[in-house]
Amino acid sequence: MRLLNITAACAVLSLAAAAAPAQAEWPEKPIEMVCATSAGSGAANWCLLMSELVSKELGTPIEVLFKPAGAGNEAATYVAERPADGYTWLQRNTSYGGYMNLPTFRPDPEQFNVAVEIEKFLYVIAVKGDSPYKSWEELLEGMKSAQEPLSVAANKPGSAHHLHLVKLFDAAGVPWKYVPYNGSGGAMRDTLGGHTDLAIGPPGIWMPHVESGNARFLFLINEEKVDRPGLADLPIPSDYGMNYDIIHQVQGIFSKKGTPKEVTDKIAAAFKTVTEGEAYVEYISKNVHVVPNFSDDLDANTKRFHALRATMKDALTEAGILN
């Protein structure tokens, strides 16, 4: 009788297991990619392209949400309030290394891991086409002799754009007036409109205006010269003995801490496949500001980002942004 009972119980368990629905394989629903920038910026274009290419690789739609408000706060808070299931990503950019140090930043920075790093951006100093400053040397002389500091348009306080300017003009020893915007697009538009004297931004969004004569590049912020259209002959910091630590804008994806490893591995694998494909190679060729910089080591990426956050805290403190 006991043997019969055991046999019957095993049969019931087998039937129950057969009847239970199989565990769905990730992803089984659309993904949200949250970007702390405004539509029309260089970073926004990157978010849209990556969502399109990676959605094809993963076989599920990826919706891009632009949340530029609050110096990264709105975007990060949105992701922090979602489950750690891989269905809500946060655009990883170097600017978050600054934002997360600001007293206004609400989420715990330790909630975010860097699932993948993909590329770094180059930035230029640019002026309107009819600006009196025809070269970097003329700009520096103008900044030194101006009765009021020249206005420099850039992305939000604490952003990589802002830190580029702090370090660059500190090394050059010139005064300047920071005018913040929600993204590179607004900074470019106001400089082209004559409302600010100069701007920092990715050269890709400026290039059509440079080619038409409505804008002019004066300087490239990078450690070495680059053989890219419109950038090859631009001066760089080392040309003037300014050998400081350049904090580059790196683009990638934050996942929420606690997301299963198999999910973050799939996210990274999808991006790796995309960066090896023809569409991404074509994107690189058409975007002079983009330099491939891929890493899918979550632990190393995350450790590197939080070390960067500490470095940017020191830079913001030295600049008087933090106490």
C-alpha positions as CSV (number, residue, x, y, z in Angstrom):
1,M,0.0,0.0,0.0
2,R,2.8,2.4,0.9
3,L,4.6,1.7,-2.4
4,L,1.3,2.4,-4.2
5,N,0.9,5.7,-2.4
6,I,4.5,6.8,-3.3
7,T,3.9,5.9,-6.9
8,A,0.7,7.8,-7.0
9,A,2.3,10.9,-5.4
10,C,5.1,10.8,-7.9
11,A,2.5,10.6,-10.7
12,V,0.6,13.6,-9.3
13,L,3.8,15.6,-9.1
14,S,4.8,14.7,-12.7
15,L,1.4,15.8,-13.9
16,A,1.6,19.1,-12.0
17,A,5.0,19.8,-13.5
18,A,3.8,19.0,-17.0
19,A,0.8,21.3,-16.5
20,A,2.8,24.2,-15.1
21,P,3.6,26.9,-17.7
22,A,7.2,27.0,-18.8
23,Q,9.3,29.9,-17.5
24,A,9.2,32.7,-20.1
25,E,12.6,33.5,-21.6
26,W,13.7,37.1,-21.4
27,P,12.7,39.4,-23.1
28,E,9.0,38.6,-23.3
29,K,7.8,42.2,-23.4
30,P,8.9,45.7,-24.7
31,I,11.9,47.4,-23.1
32,E,12.2,51.1,-22.1
33,M,15.5,52.9,-22.7
34,V,15.5,56.1,-20.6
35,C,17.9,58.9,-21.8
36,A,18.7,61.9,-19.7
37,T,18.8,64.3,-22.7
38,S,16.4,66.2,-24.8
39,A,15.3,65.2,-28.3
40,G,17.6,66.5,-31.0
41,S,20.9,66.3,-29.1
42,G,23.8,64.1,-30.2
43,A,23.1,61.7,-27.3
44,A,19.4,61.6,-28.3
45,N,20.3,60.5,-31.8
46,W,22.5,57.8,-30.3
47,C,19.7,56.5,-28.1
48,L,17.3,56.3,-31.0
49,L,19.8,54.4,-33.2
50,M,20.8,52.0,-30.4
51,S,17.2,51.2,-29.6
52,E,16.4,50.5,-33.2
53,L,19.4,48.2,-33.8
54,V,19.3,46.4,-30.4
55,S,15.5,45.8,-30.6
56,K,16.0,43.9,-33.8
57,E,18.7,41.8,-32.1
58,L,16.6,41.0,-29.0
59,G,13.4,40.6,-31.0
60,T,11.4,43.0,-28.9
61,P,10.4,46.7,-29.2
62,I,12.6,49.3,-27.3
63,E,10.9,52.6,-26.5
64,V,13.1,55.6,-25.9
65,L,12.0,58.0,-23.2
66,F,13.7,61.4,-23.1
67,K,13.8,62.7,-19.5
68,P,16.3,65.6,-19.4
69,A,15.0,67.4,-16.3
70,G,16.7,67.7,-13.0
71,A,20.3,67.1,-14.1
72,G,19.8,63.4,-14.6
73,N,17.3,63.1,-11.7
74,E,14.1,62.4,-13.6
75,A,15.6,59.7,-15.8
76,A,17.5,58.0,-12.9
77,T,14.5,58.2,-10.6
78,Y,12.3,56.6,-13.2
79,V,14.6,53.6,-13.6
80,A,15.3,53.3,-9.8
81,E,11.5,52.9,-9.2
82,R,11.2,50.1,-11.7
83,P,11.9,46.4,-11.0
84,A,15.4,45.0,-11.5
85,D,14.3,42.8,-14.3
86,G,16.1,44.2,-17.3
87,Y,13.1,45.9,-18.9
88,T,14.1,49.5,-18.0
89,W,17.5,50.7,-19.0
90,L,19.2,54.0,-18.2
91,Q,21.6,55.6,-20.7
92,R,25.0,55.4,-19.1
93,N,26.9,58.6,-19.8
94,T,29.9,60.2,-18.1
95,S,27.7,63.2,-17.1
96,Y,26.1,60.9,-14.5
97,G,29.5,60.8,-12.8
98,G,28.9,64.5,-12.1
99,Y,25.1,64.4,-11.6
100,M,25.3,61.7,-8.9
101,N,27.5,64.0,-6.8
102,L,25.1,66.9,-6.8
103,P,23.1,67.5,-3.6
104,T,19.9,67.5,-5.6
105,F,20.4,64.0,-6.9
106,R,17.9,61.7,-5.2
107,P,18.5,58.0,-6.2
108,D,21.2,56.0,-4.5
109,P,24.1,55.8,-7.1
110,E,24.9,52.3,-5.9
111,Q,21.6,51.1,-7.4
112,F,23.1,51.3,-10.9
113,N,25.5,48.8,-12.6
114,V,27.1,49.4,-16.0
115,A,26.0,46.5,-18.1
116,V,27.9,47.6,-21.2
117,E,30.1,50.5,-22.4
118,I,29.9,51.1,-26.1
119,E,31.8,54.2,-27.3
120,K,33.2,57.6,-26.4
121,F,32.3,61.0,-27.9
122,L,34.7,63.7,-29.1
123,Y,33.8,67.3,-28.3
124,V,34.7,70.6,-30.0
125,I,34.6,74.2,-29.1
126,A,32.6,76.0,-31.8
127,V,31.5,79.5,-32.7
128,K,29.1,81.2,-35.1
129,G,30.3,81.6,-38.6
130,D,30.6,85.3,-38.4
131,S,32.2,85.3,-35.0
132,P,35.2,87.6,-34.6
133,Y,37.2,84.6,-33.3
134,K,38.7,82.8,-36.3
135,S,41.1,80.6,-34.3
136,W,41.7,79.1,-30.9
137,E,44.5,81.7,-30.3
138,E,42.1,84.6,-31.1
139,L,39.5,83.1,-28.8
140,L,41.9,82.9,-25.9
141,E,43.0,86.5,-26.5
142,G,39.4,87.6,-26.6
143,M,38.6,85.8,-23.4
144,K,41.5,87.4,-21.6
145,S,40.8,90.9,-22.9
146,A,36.9,91.0,-22.7
147,Q,35.4,93.4,-20.2
148,E,32.9,90.7,-19.3
149,P,33.6,86.9,-19.4
150,L,32.5,85.4,-22.7
151,S,29.4,83.2,-22.5
152,V,30.0,79.5,-23.1
153,A,26.9,77.3,-23.8
154,A,27.0,73.7,-22.6
155,N,24.9,70.9,-21.2
156,K,23.7,70.8,-17.6
157,P,25.9,71.5,-14.5
158,G,27.9,68.4,-13.6
159,S,27.7,67.0,-17.1
160,A,30.8,65.8,-19.0
161,H,30.4,68.9,-21.2
162,H,30.6,71.1,-18.2
163,L,33.6,69.3,-16.7
164,H,35.4,69.5,-20.1
165,L,35.0,73.3,-19.9
166,V,36.1,73.5,-16.3
167,K,39.3,71.6,-17.0
168,L,40.0,73.2,-20.3
169,F,39.6,76.8,-19.3
170,D,41.3,76.2,-16.0
171,A,44.3,74.8,-17.9
172,A,44.2,77.8,-20.3
173,G,43.9,80.3,-17.5
174,V,41.0,82.3,-18.9
175,P,37.8,83.6,-17.4
176,W,34.4,82.4,-18.8
177,K,30.7,82.4,-18.1
178,Y,28.9,79.1,-18.1
179,V,25.4,79.0,-19.7
180,P,23.7,75.6,-19.0
181,Y,21.2,73.9,-21.3
182,N,19.3,70.6,-21.4
183,G,21.4,69.0,-24.0
184,S,23.8,70.0,-26.8
185,G,21.1,71.0,-29.2
186,G,19.9,74.1,-27.3
187,A,23.5,75.1,-26.7
188,M,24.2,74.9,-30.4
189,R,21.0,76.8,-31.4
190,D,21.7,79.7,-29.1
191,T,25.3,80.0,-30.2
192,L,24.2,80.0,-33.9
193,G,21.6,82.6,-33.0
194,G,24.2,84.9,-31.4
195,H,22.8,84.6,-27.9
196,T,26.0,83.0,-26.5
197,D,29.6,83.6,-27.7
198,L,30.7,79.9,-28.1
199,A,29.7,76.4,-27.2
200,I,31.0,72.9,-26.6
201,G,29.3,70.0,-28.3
202,P,29.7,66.8,-30.4
203,P,30.9,67.8,-33.8
204,G,28.3,65.6,-35.6
205,I,25.4,67.9,-34.9
206,W,27.5,71.0,-35.8
207,M,28.9,69.7,-39.0
208,P,26.1,70.7,-41.3
209,H,26.4,74.3,-40.0
210,V,30.2,74.2,-40.4
211,E,29.9,73.0,-44.0
212,S,27.3,75.7,-44.8
213,G,29.6,78.4,-43.3
214,N,27.2,79.2,-40.4
215,A,29.6,77.8,-37.8
216,R,33.3,77.3,-37.2
217,F,35.2,74.7,-35.2
218,L,38.1,76.1,-33.2
219,F,39.3,73.3,-30.9
220,L,39.1,69.5,-30.4
221,I,39.2,68.2,-26.8
222,N,41.1,64.9,-27.1
223,E,44.5,63.4,-26.2
224,E,45.5,63.0,-29.8
225,K,44.7,64.2,-33.3
226,V,42.0,62.3,-35.1
227,D,41.8,61.5,-38.8
228,R,38.2,62.4,-39.2
229,P,36.6,64.9,-41.6
230,G,36.6,68.5,-40.3
231,L,38.6,67.5,-37.2
232,A,42.1,66.5,-38.4
233,D,43.6,70.0,-38.4
234,L,42.1,71.2,-35.2
235,P,44.4,72.1,-32.3
236,I,44.2,69.9,-29.2
237,P,45.1,70.6,-25.5
238,S,48.7,69.2,-25.8
239,D,49.5,71.6,-28.6
240,Y,49.4,74.3,-26.0
241,G,51.0,72.3,-23.2
242,M,47.7,71.6,-21.5
243,N,48.3,68.0,-20.4
244,Y,45.5,67.5,-18.0
245,D,43.3,64.4,-17.3
246,I,40.5,64.6,-20.0
247,I,37.2,63.1,-18.8
248,H,35.5,61.7,-21.9
249,Q,31.9,61.2,-22.5
250,V,31.3,57.4,-22.6
251,Q,28.0,56.0,-23.8
252,G,26.6,52.8,-22.5
253,I,23.8,51.2,-20.5
254,F,23.1,51.2,-16.8
255,S,21.1,48.2,-15.5
256,K,19.5,48.3,-12.1
257,K,21.5,46.5,-9.4
258,G,19.9,43.1,-8.8
259,T,19.1,42.4,-12.4
260,P,19.8,38.7,-13.1
261,K,23.2,38.1,-14.7
262,E,21.7,36.1,-17.5
263,V,19.7,39.2,-18.4
264,T,22.6,41.6,-18.3
265,D,24.7,39.1,-20.3
266,K,22.0,39.1,-23.0
267,I,21.8,42.9,-23.1
268,A,25.6,43.1,-23.5
269,A,25.7,40.3,-26.1
270,A,23.0,42.1,-28.1
271,F,25.0,45.4,-28.1
272,K,28.2,43.6,-29.0
273,T,26.6,42.0,-32.0
274,V,25.2,45.4,-33.0
275,T,28.6,47.1,-32.8
276,E,30.0,44.5,-35.1
277,G,27.3,44.9,-37.7
278,E,27.3,47.0,-40.9
279,A,24.7,49.5,-39.6
280,Y,27.0,50.5,-36.7
281,V,30.1,50.6,-38.8
282,E,28.2,53.0,-41.2
283,Y,27.1,55.0,-38.1
284,I,30.7,55.4,-37.0
285,S,31.7,56.5,-40.5
286,K,29.0,59.2,-40.6
287,N,29.5,60.5,-37.1
288,V,32.9,62.1,-36.7
289,H,32.5,62.5,-33.0
290,V,32.2,58.8,-32.2
291,V,35.1,56.5,-31.2
292,P,34.3,52.8,-30.6
293,N,35.1,51.8,-27.0
294,F,33.3,48.5,-26.2
295,S,33.4,46.7,-22.9
296,D,30.9,44.0,-21.6
297,D,32.6,43.4,-18.3
298,L,29.8,44.5,-15.9
299,D,32.0,44.4,-12.7
300,A,34.9,46.3,-14.3
301,N,32.6,48.8,-16.0
302,T,30.7,49.5,-12.7
303,K,33.9,49.8,-10.7
304,R,35.4,52.1,-13.3
305,F,32.3,54.3,-13.3
306,H,32.2,54.8,-9.6
307,A,35.9,55.6,-9.5
308,L,35.1,58.2,-12.2
309,R,32.3,59.5,-10.0
310,A,34.9,60.2,-7.2
311,T,37.2,61.9,-9.7
312,M,34.4,64.1,-10.9
313,K,33.4,65.0,-7.3
314,D,36.9,66.3,-6.8
315,A,36.7,68.3,-10.0
316,L,33.3,69.8,-9.1
317,T,34.6,70.7,-5.7
318,E,37.7,72.4,-7.1
319,A,35.4,74.3,-9.5
320,G,33.3,75.6,-6.6
321,I,30.2,73.6,-7.7
322,L,30.3,71.5,-4.5
323,N,31.4,72.5,-1.0
